[in-house]
Amino acid sequence: MLRFGASLILLSLSACLYSMSGGGGFPSHVRTVAVLPFDNETASPELTVEIHERLRKSLSSRLGLREAPEARANAIVRGTITEFETDIPVAFSADPSRATSARRKVQLLINVEIIDQTTGAPLFERKGIRGEGEYEERKEAEGRQRAIDRIIELVVEGAQSQW
């Protein structure tokens, strides 16, 4: 029993000393990233800034990549915001005598790729990433933030899956 306990402690300590050499599941030479502002095919220009800022912070904090200018970055992230729909009904009352607030949602669709600047090879590429966010009537900004949160989560998870 003492040997088992000692083995377990040694195994735990060795796991703590293990570290990724690159960010996420990327090659070891990928330590820096430049997130380029996404092309925006929608009528909502604020999406470009919101997605850009949130993606920069998430890749840095969750994947351990440092930000760098495009010319010096090991990898670049670029993409396109292809669709943004607002005011999609989710729930409402058919009975006009009820004081039920309508629920609505936004849908956001993007294409994204992360390119290794050393080799030119894609490290992660996905088309049609969809984020949705529900909101109460007249609170569309909250729904938009939820949709962006979901998009960022899917991009980070996809990048992490490249182990």
Phi and psi in radians as a Rosetta constraint file:
Dihedral C 1 N 2 CA 2 C 2 CIRCULARHARMONIC -1.157 0.35
Dihedral N 2 CA 2 C 2 N 3 CIRCULARHARMONIC -0.670 0.35
Dihedral C 2 N 3 CA 3 C 3 CIRCULARHARMONIC -1.118 0.35
Dihedral N 3 CA 3 C 3 N 4 CIRCULARHARMONIC -0.709 0.35
Dihedral C 3 N 4 CA 4 C 4 CIRCULARHARMONIC -1.073 0.35
Dihedral N 4 CA 4 C 4 N 5 CIRCULARHARMONIC -0.775 0.35
Dihedral C 4 N 5 CA 5 C 5 CIRCULARHARMONIC -1.108 0.35
Dihedral N 5 CA 5 C 5 N 6 CIRCULARHARMONIC -0.755 0.35
Dihedral C 5 N 6 CA 6 C 6 CIRCULARHARMONIC -1.143 0.35
Dihedral N 6 CA 6 C 6 N 7 CIRCULARHARMONIC -0.708 0.35
Dihedral C 6 N 7 CA 7 C 7 CIRCULARHARMONIC -1.104 0.35
Dihedral N 7 CA 7 C 7 N 8 CIRCULARHARMONIC -0.709 0.35
Dihedral C 7 N 8 CA 8 C 8 CIRCULARHARMONIC -1.119 0.35
Dihedral N 8 CA 8 C 8 N 9 CIRCULARHARMONIC -0.711 0.35
Dihedral C 8 N 9 CA 9 C 9 CIRCULARHARMONIC -1.140 0.35
Dihedral N 9 CA 9 C 9 N 10 CIRCULARHARMONIC -0.786 0.35
Dihedral C 9 N 10 CA 10 C 10 CIRCULARHARMONIC -1.089 0.35
Dihedral N 10 CA 10 C 10 N 11 CIRCULARHARMONIC -0.717 0.35
Dihedral C 10 N 11 CA 11 C 11 CIRCULARHARMONIC -1.102 0.35
Dihedral N 11 CA 11 C 11 N 12 CIRCULARHARMONIC -0.728 0.35
Dihedral C 11 N 12 CA 12 C 12 CIRCULARHARMONIC -1.112 0.35
Dihedral N 12 CA 12 C 12 N 13 CIRCULARHARMONIC -0.753 0.35
Dihedral C 12 N 13 CA 13 C 13 CIRCULARHARMONIC -1.143 0.35
Dihedral N 13 CA 13 C 13 N 14 CIRCULARHARMONIC -0.710 0.35
Dihedral C 13 N 14 CA 14 C 14 CIRCULARHARMONIC -1.170 0.35
Dihedral N 14 CA 14 C 14 N 15 CIRCULARHARMONIC -0.581 0.35
Dihedral C 14 N 15 CA 15 C 15 CIRCULARHARMONIC -1.163 0.35
Dihedral N 15 CA 15 C 15 N 16 CIRCULARHARMONIC -0.621 0.35
Dihedral C 15 N 16 CA 16 C 16 CIRCULARHARMONIC -1.197 0.35
Dihedral N 16 CA 16 C 16 N 17 CIRCULARHARMONIC -0.500 0.35
Dihedral C 16 N 17 CA 17 C 17 CIRCULARHARMONIC -1.451 0.35
Dihedral N 17 CA 17 C 17 N 18 CIRCULARHARMONIC -0.243 0.35
Dihedral C 17 N 18 CA 18 C 18 CIRCULARHARMONIC -1.254 0.35
Dihedral N 18 CA 18 C 18 N 19 CIRCULARHARMONIC 2.400 0.35
Dihedral C 18 N 19 CA 19 C 19 CIRCULARHARMONIC -2.512 0.35
Dihedral N 19 CA 19 C 19 N 20 CIRCULARHARMONIC 2.689 0.35
Dihedral C 19 N 20 CA 20 C 20 CIRCULARHARMONIC -1.323 0.35
Dihedral N 20 CA 20 C 20 N 21 CIRCULARHARMONIC 2.448 0.35
Dihedral C 20 N 21 CA 21 C 21 CIRCULARHARMONIC -1.498 0.35
Dihedral N 21 CA 21 C 21 N 22 CIRCULARHARMONIC -0.498 0.35
Dihedral C 21 N 22 CA 22 C 22 CIRCULARHARMONIC -1.954 0.35
Dihedral N 22 CA 22 C 22 N 23 CIRCULARHARMONIC -2.900 0.35
Dihedral C 22 N 23 CA 23 C 23 CIRCULARHARMONIC -1.717 0.35
Dihedral N 23 CA 23 C 23 N 24 CIRCULARHARMONIC 2.429 0.35
Dihedral C 23 N 24 CA 24 C 24 CIRCULARHARMONIC 1.045 0.35
Dihedral N 24 CA 24 C 24 N 25 CIRCULARHARMONIC -2.287 0.35
Dihedral C 24 N 25 CA 25 C 25 CIRCULARHARMONIC -1.863 0.35
Dihedral N 25 CA 25 C 25 N 26 CIRCULARHARMONIC 0.429 0.35
Dihedral C 25 N 26 CA 26 C 26 CIRCULARHARMONIC -1.405 0.35
Dihedral N 26 CA 26 C 26 N 27 CIRCULARHARMONIC 2.857 0.35
Dihedral C 26 N 27 CA 27 C 27 CIRCULARHARMONIC -1.006 0.35
Dihedral N 27 CA 27 C 27 N 28 CIRCULARHARMONIC 2.730 0.35
Dihedral C 27 N 28 CA 28 C 28 CIRCULARHARMONIC -1.081 0.35
Dihedral N 28 CA 28 C 28 N 29 CIRCULARHARMONIC -0.448 0.35
Dihedral C 28 N 29 CA 29 C 29 CIRCULARHARMONIC -1.367 0.35
Dihedral N 29 CA 29 C 29 N 30 CIRCULARHARMONIC -0.166 0.35
Dihedral C 29 N 30 CA 30 C 30 CIRCULARHARMONIC -1.552 0.35
Dihedral N 30 CA 30 C 30 N 31 CIRCULARHARMONIC 1.760 0.35
Dihedral C 30 N 31 CA 31 C 31 CIRCULARHARMONIC -2.123 0.35
Dihedral N 31 CA 31 C 31 N 32 CIRCULARHARMONIC -0.302 0.35
Dihedral C 31 N 32 CA 32 C 32 CIRCULARHARMONIC -2.209 0.35
Dihedral N 32 CA 32 C 32 N 33 CIRCULARHARMONIC 2.698 0.35
Dihedral C 32 N 33 CA 33 C 33 CIRCULARHARMONIC -2.508 0.35
Dihedral N 33 CA 33 C 33 N 34 CIRCULARHARMONIC 2.551 0.35
Dihedral C 33 N 34 CA 34 C 34 CIRCULARHARMONIC -2.069 0.35
Dihedral N 34 CA 34 C 34 N 35 CIRCULARHARMONIC 2.152 0.35
Dihedral C 34 N 35 CA 35 C 35 CIRCULARHARMONIC -1.729 0.35
Dihedral N 35 CA 35 C 35 N 36 CIRCULARHARMONIC 1.991 0.35
Dihedral C 35 N 36 CA 36 C 36 CIRCULARHARMONIC -1.489 0.35
Dihedral N 36 CA 36 C 36 N 37 CIRCULARHARMONIC 2.556 0.35
Dihedral C 36 N 37 CA 37 C 37 CIRCULARHARMONIC -1.041 0.35
Dihedral N 37 CA 37 C 37 N 38 CIRCULARHARMONIC 2.349 0.35
Dihedral C 37 N 38 CA 38 C 38 CIRCULARHARMONIC -1.252 0.35
Dihedral N 38 CA 38 C 38 N 39 CIRCULARHARMONIC 2.541 0.35
Dihedral C 38 N 39 CA 39 C 39 CIRCULARHARMONIC -1.146 0.35
Dihedral N 39 CA 39 C 39 N 40 CIRCULARHARMONIC 2.544 0.35
Dihedral C 39 N 40 CA 40 C 40 CIRCULARHARMONIC -2.212 0.35
Dihedral N 40 CA 40 C 40 N 41 CIRCULARHARMONIC 1.948 0.35
Dihedral C 40 N 41 CA 41 C 41 CIRCULARHARMONIC -1.662 0.35
Dihedral N 41 CA 41 C 41 N 42 CIRCULARHARMONIC 0.199 0.35
Dihedral C 41 N 42 CA 42 C 42 CIRCULARHARMONIC -1.827 0.35
Dihedral N 42 CA 42 C 42 N 43 CIRCULARHARMONIC 3.065 0.35
Dihedral C 42 N 43 CA 43 C 43 CIRCULARHARMONIC -1.613 0.35
Dihedral N 43 CA 43 C 43 N 44 CIRCULARHARMONIC 0.241 0.35
Dihedral C 43 N 44 CA 44 C 44 CIRCULARHARMONIC -2.028 0.35
Dihedral N 44 CA 44 C 44 N 45 CIRCULARHARMONIC 1.574 0.35
Dihedral C 44 N 45 CA 45 C 45 CIRCULARHARMONIC -1.125 0.35
Dihedral N 45 CA 45 C 45 N 46 CIRCULARHARMONIC -0.434 0.35
Dihedral C 45 N 46 CA 46 C 46 CIRCULARHARMONIC -1.140 0.35
Dihedral N 46 CA 46 C 46 N 47 CIRCULARHARMONIC -0.372 0.35
Dihedral C 46 N 47 CA 47 C 47 CIRCULARHARMONIC -1.087 0.35
Dihedral N 47 CA 47 C 47 N 48 CIRCULARHARMONIC -0.646 0.35
Dihedral C 47 N 48 CA 48 C 48 CIRCULARHARMONIC -1.020 0.35
Dihedral N 48 CA 48 C 48 N 49 CIRCULARHARMONIC -0.860 0.35
Dihedral C 48 N 49 CA 49 C 49 CIRCULARHARMONIC -1.181 0.35
Dihedral N 49 CA 49 C 49 N 50 CIRCULARHARMONIC -0.785 0.35
Dihedral C 49 N 50 CA 50 C 50 CIRCULARHARMONIC -1.088 0.35
Dihedral N 50 CA 50 C 50 N 51 CIRCULARHARMONIC -0.806 0.35
Dihedral C 50 N 51 CA 51 C 51 CIRCULARHARMONIC -1.175 0.35
Dihedral N 51 CA 51 C 51 N 52 CIRCULARHARMONIC -0.751 0.35
Dihedral C 51 N 52 CA 52 C 52 CIRCULARHARMONIC -1.010 0.35
Dihedral N 52 CA 52 C 52 N 53 CIRCULARHARMONIC -0.899 0.35
Dihedral C 52 N 53 CA 53 C 53 CIRCULARHARMONIC -1.093 0.35
Dihedral N 53 CA 53 C 53 N 54 CIRCULARHARMONIC -0.799 0.35
Dihedral C 53 N 54 CA 54 C 54 CIRCULARHARMONIC -1.188 0.35
Dihedral N 54 CA 54 C 54 N 55 CIRCULARHARMONIC -0.654 0.35
Dihedral C 54 N 55 CA 55 C 55 CIRCULARHARMONIC -1.204 0.35
Dihedral N 55 CA 55 C 55 N 56 CIRCULARHARMONIC -0.723 0.35
Dihedral C 55 N 56 CA 56 C 56 CIRCULARHARMONIC -1.001 0.35
Dihedral N 56 CA 56 C 56 N 57 CIRCULARHARMONIC -0.849 0.35
Dihedral C 56 N 57 CA 57 C 57 CIRCULARHARMONIC -1.132 0.35
Dihedral N 57 CA 57 C 57 N 58 CIRCULARHARMONIC -0.734 0.35
Dihedral C 57 N 58 CA 58 C 58 CIRCULARHARMONIC -1.200 0.35
Dihedral N 58 CA 58 C 58 N 59 CIRCULARHARMONIC -0.723 0.35
Dihedral C 58 N 59 CA 59 C 59 CIRCULARHARMONIC -1.147 0.35
Dihedral N 59 CA 59 C 59 N 60 CIRCULARHARMONIC -0.633 0.35
Dihedral C 59 N 60 CA 60 C 60 CIRCULARHARMONIC -1.218 0.35
Dihedral N 60 CA 60 C 60 N 61 CIRCULARHARMONIC -0.882 0.35
Dihedral C 60 N 61 CA 61 C 61 CIRCULARHARMONIC -1.338 0.35
Dihedral N 61 CA 61 C 61 N 62 CIRCULARHARMONIC -0.650 0.35
Dihedral C 61 N 62 CA 62 C 62 CIRCULARHARMONIC -1.622 0.35
Dihedral N 62 CA 62 C 62 N 63 CIRCULARHARMONIC -0.434 0.35
Dihedral C 62 N 63 CA 63 C 63 CIRCULARHARMONIC -1.899 0.35
Dihedral N 63 CA 63 C 63 N 64 CIRCULARHARMONIC -0.115 0.35
Dihedral C 63 N 64 CA 64 C 64 CIRCULARHARMONIC 1.287 0.35
Dihedral N 64 CA 64 C 64 N 65 CIRCULARHARMONIC 0.361 0.35
Dihedral C 64 N 65 CA 65 C 65 CIRCULARHARMONIC -1.595 0.35
Dihedral N 65 CA 65 C 65 N 66 CIRCULARHARMONIC 2.450 0.35
Dihedral C 65 N 66 CA 66 C 66 CIRCULARHARMONIC -1.569 0.35
Dihedral N 66 CA 66 C 66 N 67 CIRCULARHARMONIC 2.546 0.35
Dihedral C 66 N 67 CA 67 C 67 CIRCULARHARMONIC -1.304 0.35
Dihedral N 67 CA 67 C 67 N 68 CIRCULARHARMONIC 2.552 0.35
Dihedral C 67 N 68 CA 68 C 68 CIRCULARHARMONIC -2.637 0.35
Dihedral N 68 CA 68 C 68 N 69 CIRCULARHARMONIC 2.757 0.35
Dihedral C 68 N 69 CA 69 C 69 CIRCULARHARMONIC -1.112 0.35
Dihedral N 69 CA 69 C 69 N 70 CIRCULARHARMONIC 2.691 0.35
Dihedral C 69 N 70 CA 70 C 70 CIRCULARHARMONIC -0.928 0.35
Dihedral N 70 CA 70 C 70 N 71 CIRCULARHARMONIC -0.712 0.35
Dihedral C 70 N 71 CA 71 C 71 CIRCULARHARMONIC -1.169 0.35
Dihedral N 71 CA 71 C 71 N 72 CIRCULARHARMONIC -0.428 0.35
Dihedral C 71 N 72 CA 72 C 72 CIRCULARHARMONIC -1.940 0.35
Dihedral N 72 CA 72 C 72 N 73 CIRCULARHARMONIC -0.055 0.35
Dihedral C 72 N 73 CA 73 C 73 CIRCULARHARMONIC -1.332 0.35
Dihedral N 73 CA 73 C 73 N 74 CIRCULARHARMONIC 2.534 0.35
Dihedral C 73 N 74 CA 74 C 74 CIRCULARHARMONIC -1.281 0.35
Dihedral N 74 CA 74 C 74 N 75 CIRCULARHARMONIC -0.507 0.35
Dihedral C 74 N 75 CA 75 C 75 CIRCULARHARMONIC -2.434 0.35
Dihedral N 75 CA 75 C 75 N 76 CIRCULARHARMONIC 2.638 0.35
Dihedral C 75 N 76 CA 76 C 76 CIRCULARHARMONIC -2.155 0.35
Dihedral N 76 CA 76 C 76 N 77 CIRCULARHARMONIC 2.571 0.35
Dihedral C 76 N 77 CA 77 C 77 CIRCULARHARMONIC -2.001 0.35
Dihedral N 77 CA 77 C 77 N 78 CIRCULARHARMONIC 2.220 0.35
Dihedral C 77 N 78 CA 78 C 78 CIRCULARHARMONIC -2.477 0.35
Dihedral N 78 CA 78 C 78 N 79 CIRCULARHARMONIC 2.780 0.35
Dihedral C 78 N 79 CA 79 C 79 CIRCULARHARMONIC -2.989 0.35
Dihedral N 79 CA 79 C 79 N 80 CIRCULARHARMONIC -3.074 0.35
Dihedral C 79 N 80 CA 80 C 80 CIRCULARHARMONIC -2.388 0.35
Dihedral N 80 CA 80 C 80 N 81 CIRCULARHARMONIC 2.325 0.35
Dihedral C 80 N 81 CA 81 C 81 CIRCULARHARMONIC -1.558 0.35
Dihedral N 81 CA 81 C 81 N 82 CIRCULARHARMONIC 1.941 0.35
Dihedral C 81 N 82 CA 82 C 82 CIRCULARHARMONIC -1.727 0.35
Dihedral N 82 CA 82 C 82 N 83 CIRCULARHARMONIC -0.411 0.35
Dihedral C 82 N 83 CA 83 C 83 CIRCULARHARMONIC -2.662 0.35
Dihedral N 83 CA 83 C 83 N 84 CIRCULARHARMONIC 2.445 0.35
Dihedral C 83 N 84 CA 84 C 84 CIRCULARHARMONIC -2.560 0.35
Dihedral N 84 CA 84 C 84 N 85 CIRCULARHARMONIC 1.911 0.35
Dihedral C 84 N 85 CA 85 C 85 CIRCULARHARMONIC -1.986 0.35
Dihedral N 85 CA 85 C 85 N 86 CIRCULARHARMONIC 2.361 0.35
Dihedral C 85 N 86 CA 86 C 86 CIRCULARHARMONIC -2.099 0.35
Dihedral N 86 CA 86 C 86 N 87 CIRCULARHARMONIC 2.935 0.35
Dihedral C 86 N 87 CA 87 C 87 CIRCULARHARMONIC 1.091 0.35
Dihedral N 87 CA 87 C 87 N 88 CIRCULARHARMONIC 0.617 0.35
Dihedral C 87 N 88 CA 88 C 88 CIRCULARHARMONIC -1.476 0.35
Dihedral N 88 CA 88 C 88 N 89 CIRCULARHARMONIC 2.098 0.35
Dihedral C 88 N 89 CA 89 C 89 CIRCULARHARMONIC -1.129 0.35
Dihedral N 89 CA 89 C 89 N 90 CIRCULARHARMONIC 2.377 0.35
Dihedral C 89 N 90 CA 90 C 90 CIRCULARHARMONIC -1.989 0.35
Dihedral N 90 CA 90 C 90 N 91 CIRCULARHARMONIC -0.865 0.35
Dihedral C 90 N 91 CA 91 C 91 CIRCULARHARMONIC -2.595 0.35
Dihedral N 91 CA 91 C 91 N 92 CIRCULARHARMONIC 2.440 0.35
Dihedral C 91 N 92 CA 92 C 92 CIRCULARHARMONIC -2.773 0.35
Dihedral N 92 CA 92 C 92 N 93 CIRCULARHARMONIC 2.869 0.35
Dihedral C 92 N 93 CA 93 C 93 CIRCULARHARMONIC -1.622 0.35
Dihedral N 93 CA 93 C 93 N 94 CIRCULARHARMONIC 2.299 0.35
Dihedral C 93 N 94 CA 94 C 94 CIRCULARHARMONIC -1.410 0.35
Dihedral N 94 CA 94 C 94 N 95 CIRCULARHARMONIC -0.240 0.35
Dihedral C 94 N 95 CA 95 C 95 CIRCULARHARMONIC -1.662 0.35
Dihedral N 95 CA 95 C 95 N 96 CIRCULARHARMONIC 1.912 0.35
Dihedral C 95 N 96 CA 96 C 96 CIRCULARHARMONIC -1.125 0.35
Dihedral N 96 CA 96 C 96 N 97 CIRCULARHARMONIC -0.284 0.35
Dihedral C 96 N 97 CA 97 C 97 CIRCULARHARMONIC -1.390 0.35
Dihedral N 97 CA 97 C 97 N 98 CIRCULARHARMONIC -0.224 0.35
Dihedral C 97 N 98 CA 98 C 98 CIRCULARHARMONIC -1.511 0.35
Dihedral N 98 CA 98 C 98 N 99 CIRCULARHARMONIC 2.486 0.35
Dihedral C 98 N 99 CA 99 C 99 CIRCULARHARMONIC -1.683 0.35
Dihedral N 99 CA 99 C 99 N 100 CIRCULARHARMONIC 0.924 0.35
Dihedral C 99 N 100 CA 100 C 100 CIRCULARHARMONIC -1.608 0.35
Dihedral N 100 CA 100 C 100 N 101 CIRCULARHARMONIC 2.233 0.35
Dihedral C 100 N 101 CA 101 C 101 CIRCULARHARMONIC -1.347 0.35
Dihedral N 101 CA 101 C 101 N 102 CIRCULARHARMONIC 2.420 0.35
Dihedral C 101 N 102 CA 102 C 102 CIRCULARHARMONIC -1.255 0.35
Dihedral N 102 CA 102 C 102 N 103 CIRCULARHARMONIC 2.518 0.35
Dihedral C 102 N 103 CA 103 C 103 CIRCULARHARMONIC -1.878 0.35
Dihedral N 103 CA 103 C 103 N 104 CIRCULARHARMONIC 2.448 0.35
Dihedral C 103 N 104 CA 104 C 104 CIRCULARHARMONIC -2.338 0.35
Dihedral N 104 CA 104 C 104 N 105 CIRCULARHARMONIC 3.015 0.35
Dihedral C 104 N 105 CA 105 C 105 CIRCULARHARMONIC -2.549 0.35
Dihedral N 105 CA 105 C 105 N 106 CIRCULARHARMONIC 2.796 0.35
Dihedral C 105 N 106 CA 106 C 106 CIRCULARHARMONIC -1.976 0.35
Dihedral N 106 CA 106 C 106 N 107 CIRCULARHARMONIC 2.661 0.35
Dihedral C 106 N 107 CA 107 C 107 CIRCULARHARMONIC -2.211 0.35
Dihedral N 107 CA 107 C 107 N 108 CIRCULARHARMONIC 2.351 0.35
Dihedral C 107 N 108 CA 108 C 108 CIRCULARHARMONIC -2.228 0.35
Dihedral N 108 CA 108 C 108 N 109 CIRCULARHARMONIC 2.345 0.35
Dihedral C 108 N 109 CA 109 C 109 CIRCULARHARMONIC -2.274 0.35
Dihedral N 109 CA 109 C 109 N 110 CIRCULARHARMONIC 2.263 0.35
Dihedral C 109 N 110 CA 110 C 110 CIRCULARHARMONIC -2.346 0.35
Dihedral N 110 CA 110 C 110 N 111 CIRCULARHARMONIC 2.802 0.35
Dihedral C 110 N 111 CA 111 C 111 CIRCULARHARMONIC -2.030 0.35
Dihedral N 111 CA 111 C 111 N 112 CIRCULARHARMONIC 2.441 0.35
Dihedral C 111 N 112 CA 112 C 112 CIRCULARHARMONIC -2.502 0.35
Dihedral N 112 CA 112 C 112 N 113 CIRCULARHARMONIC 2.611 0.35
Dihedral C 112 N 113 CA 113 C 113 CIRCULARHARMONIC -2.536 0.35
Dihedral N 113 CA 113 C 113 N 114 CIRCULARHARMONIC 2.546 0.35
Dihedral C 113 N 114 CA 114 C 114 CIRCULARHARMONIC -2.060 0.35
Dihedral N 114 CA 114 C 114 N 115 CIRCULARHARMONIC 2.112 0.35
Dihedral C 114 N 115 CA 115 C 115 CIRCULARHARMONIC -1.963 0.35
Dihedral N 115 CA 115 C 115 N 116 CIRCULARHARMONIC 2.328 0.35
Dihedral C 115 N 116 CA 116 C 116 CIRCULARHARMONIC -1.340 0.35
Dihedral N 116 CA 116 C 116 N 117 CIRCULARHARMONIC 2.027 0.35
Dihedral C 116 N 117 CA 117 C 117 CIRCULARHARMONIC -1.290 0.35
Dihedral N 117 CA 117 C 117 N 118 CIRCULARHARMONIC -0.330 0.35
Dihedral C 117 N 118 CA 118 C 118 CIRCULARHARMONIC -1.285 0.35
Dihedral N 118 CA 118 C 118 N 119 CIRCULARHARMONIC -0.791 0.35
Dihedral C 118 N 119 CA 119 C 119 CIRCULARHARMONIC -1.794 0.35
Dihedral N 119 CA 119 C 119 N 120 CIRCULARHARMONIC -0.325 0.35
Dihedral C 119 N 120 CA 120 C 120 CIRCULARHARMONIC 1.401 0.35
Dihedral N 120 CA 120 C 120 N 121 CIRCULARHARMONIC 0.040 0.35
Dihedral C 120 N 121 CA 121 C 121 CIRCULARHARMONIC -1.470 0.35
Dihedral N 121 CA 121 C 121 N 122 CIRCULARHARMONIC 2.540 0.35
Dihedral C 121 N 122 CA 122 C 122 CIRCULARHARMONIC -1.268 0.35
Dihedral N 122 CA 122 C 122 N 123 CIRCULARHARMONIC 2.290 0.35
Dihedral C 122 N 123 CA 123 C 123 CIRCULARHARMONIC -1.566 0.35
Dihedral N 123 CA 123 C 123 N 124 CIRCULARHARMONIC -0.522 0.35
Dihedral C 123 N 124 CA 124 C 124 CIRCULARHARMONIC -2.731 0.35
Dihedral N 124 CA 124 C 124 N 125 CIRCULARHARMONIC 2.380 0.35
Dihedral C 124 N 125 CA 125 C 125 CIRCULARHARMONIC -2.611 0.35
Dihedral N 125 CA 125 C 125 N 126 CIRCULARHARMONIC 2.274 0.35
Dihedral C 125 N 126 CA 126 C 126 CIRCULARHARMONIC -2.616 0.35
Dihedral N 126 CA 126 C 126 N 127 CIRCULARHARMONIC 2.313 0.35
Dihedral C 126 N 127 CA 127 C 127 CIRCULARHARMONIC -1.863 0.35
Dihedral N 127 CA 127 C 127 N 128 CIRCULARHARMONIC 2.542 0.35
Dihedral C 127 N 128 CA 128 C 128 CIRCULARHARMONIC 1.310 0.35
Dihedral N 128 CA 128 C 128 N 129 CIRCULARHARMONIC 0.592 0.35
Dihedral C 128 N 129 CA 129 C 129 CIRCULARHARMONIC -1.274 0.35
Dihedral N 129 CA 129 C 129 N 130 CIRCULARHARMONIC 2.152 0.35
Dihedral C 129 N 130 CA 130 C 130 CIRCULARHARMONIC -1.979 0.35
Dihedral N 130 CA 130 C 130 N 131 CIRCULARHARMONIC 2.321 0.35
Dihedral C 130 N 131 CA 131 C 131 CIRCULARHARMONIC -2.157 0.35
Dihedral N 131 CA 131 C 131 N 132 CIRCULARHARMONIC 2.417 0.35
Dihedral C 131 N 132 CA 132 C 132 CIRCULARHARMONIC -2.192 0.35
Dihedral N 132 CA 132 C 132 N 133 CIRCULARHARMONIC 2.614 0.35
Dihedral C 132 N 133 CA 133 C 133 CIRCULARHARMONIC -2.533 0.35
Dihedral N 133 CA 133 C 133 N 134 CIRCULARHARMONIC 2.124 0.35
Dihedral C 133 N 134 CA 134 C 134 CIRCULARHARMONIC -1.461 0.35
Dihedral N 134 CA 134 C 134 N 135 CIRCULARHARMONIC 2.697 0.35
Dihedral C 134 N 135 CA 135 C 135 CIRCULARHARMONIC -2.726 0.35
Dihedral N 135 CA 135 C 135 N 136 CIRCULARHARMONIC 2.779 0.35
Dihedral C 135 N 136 CA 136 C 136 CIRCULARHARMONIC -1.379 0.35
Dihedral N 136 CA 136 C 136 N 137 CIRCULARHARMONIC 2.709 0.35
Dihedral C 136 N 137 CA 137 C 137 CIRCULARHARMONIC -0.864 0.35
Dihedral N 137 CA 137 C 137 N 138 CIRCULARHARMONIC 2.365 0.35
Dihedral C 137 N 138 CA 138 C 138 CIRCULARHARMONIC 1.232 0.35
Dihedral N 138 CA 138 C 138 N 139 CIRCULARHARMONIC 0.310 0.35
Dihedral C 138 N 139 CA 139 C 139 CIRCULARHARMONIC -2.234 0.35
Dihedral N 139 CA 139 C 139 N 140 CIRCULARHARMONIC 0.848 0.35
Dihedral C 139 N 140 CA 140 C 140 CIRCULARHARMONIC -1.084 0.35
Dihedral N 140 CA 140 C 140 N 141 CIRCULARHARMONIC -0.561 0.35
Dihedral C 140 N 141 CA 141 C 141 CIRCULARHARMONIC -1.043 0.35
Dihedral N 141 CA 141 C 141 N 142 CIRCULARHARMONIC -0.636 0.35
Dihedral C 141 N 142 CA 142 C 142 CIRCULARHARMONIC -1.137 0.35
Dihedral N 142 CA 142 C 142 N 143 CIRCULARHARMONIC -0.743 0.35
Dihedral C 142 N 143 CA 143 C 143 CIRCULARHARMONIC -1.123 0.35
Dihedral N 143 CA 143 C 143 N 144 CIRCULARHARMONIC -0.697 0.35
Dihedral C 143 N 144 CA 144 C 144 CIRCULARHARMONIC -1.080 0.35
Dihedral N 144 CA 144 C 144 N 145 CIRCULARHARMONIC -0.739 0.35
Dihedral C 144 N 145 CA 145 C 145 CIRCULARHARMONIC -1.124 0.35
Dihedral N 145 CA 145 C 145 N 146 CIRCULARHARMONIC -0.678 0.35
Dihedral C 145 N 146 CA 146 C 146 CIRCULARHARMONIC -1.127 0.35
Dihedral N 146 CA 146 C 146 N 147 CIRCULARHARMONIC -0.721 0.35
Dihedral C 146 N 147 CA 147 C 147 CIRCULARHARMONIC -1.131 0.35
Dihedral N 147 CA 147 C 147 N 148 CIRCULARHARMONIC -0.732 0.35
Dihedral C 147 N 148 CA 148 C 148 CIRCULARHARMONIC -1.138 0.35
Dihedral N 148 CA 148 C 148 N 149 CIRCULARHARMONIC -0.735 0.35
Dihedral C 148 N 149 CA 149 C 149 CIRCULARHARMONIC -0.953 0.35
Dihedral N 149 CA 149 C 149 N 150 CIRCULARHARMONIC -0.788 0.35
Dihedral C 149 N 150 CA 150 C 150 CIRCULARHARMONIC -1.151 0.35
Dihedral N 150 CA 150 C 150 N 151 CIRCULARHARMONIC -0.734 0.35
Dihedral C 150 N 151 CA 151 C 151 CIRCULARHARMONIC -1.035 0.35
Dihedral N 151 CA 151 C 151 N 152 CIRCULARHARMONIC -0.848 0.35
Dihedral C 151 N 152 CA 152 C 152 CIRCULARHARMONIC -1.063 0.35
Dihedral N 152 CA 152 C 152 N 153 CIRCULARHARMONIC -0.757 0.35
Dihedral C 152 N 153 CA 153 C 153 CIRCULARHARMONIC -1.021 0.35
Dihedral N 153 CA 153 C 153 N 154 CIRCULARHARMONIC -0.790 0.35
Dihedral C 153 N 154 CA 154 C 154 CIRCULARHARMONIC -1.163 0.35
Dihedral N 154 CA 154 C 154 N 155 CIRCULARHARMONIC -0.648 0.35
Dihedral C 154 N 155 CA 155 C 155 CIRCULARHARMONIC -1.176 0.35
Dihedral N 155 CA 155 C 155 N 156 CIRCULARHARMONIC -0.815 0.35
Dihedral C 155 N 156 CA 156 C 156 CIRCULARHARMONIC -1.115 0.35
Dihedral N 156 CA 156 C 156 N 157 CIRCULARHARMONIC -0.777 0.35
Dihedral C 156 N 157 CA 157 C 157 CIRCULARHARMONIC -1.073 0.35
Dihedral N 157 CA 157 C 157 N 158 CIRCULARHARMONIC -0.718 0.35
Dihedral C 157 N 158 CA 158 C 158 CIRCULARHARMONIC -1.115 0.35
Dihedral N 158 CA 158 C 158 N 159 CIRCULARHARMONIC -0.737 0.35
Dihedral C 158 N 159 CA 159 C 159 CIRCULARHARMONIC -1.148 0.35
Dihedral N 159 CA 159 C 159 N 160 CIRCULARHARMONIC -0.681 0.35
Dihedral C 159 N 160 CA 160 C 160 CIRCULARHARMONIC -1.182 0.35
Dihedral N 160 CA 160 C 160 N 161 CIRCULARHARMONIC -0.476 0.35
Dihedral C 160 N 161 CA 161 C 161 CIRCULARHARMONIC -1.289 0.35
Dihedral N 161 CA 161 C 161 N 162 CIRCULARHARMONIC -0.039 0.35
Dihedral C 161 N 162 CA 162 C 162 CIRCULARHARMONIC -1.435 0.35
Dihedral N 162 CA 162 C 162 N 163 CIRCULARHARMONIC 0.418 0.35
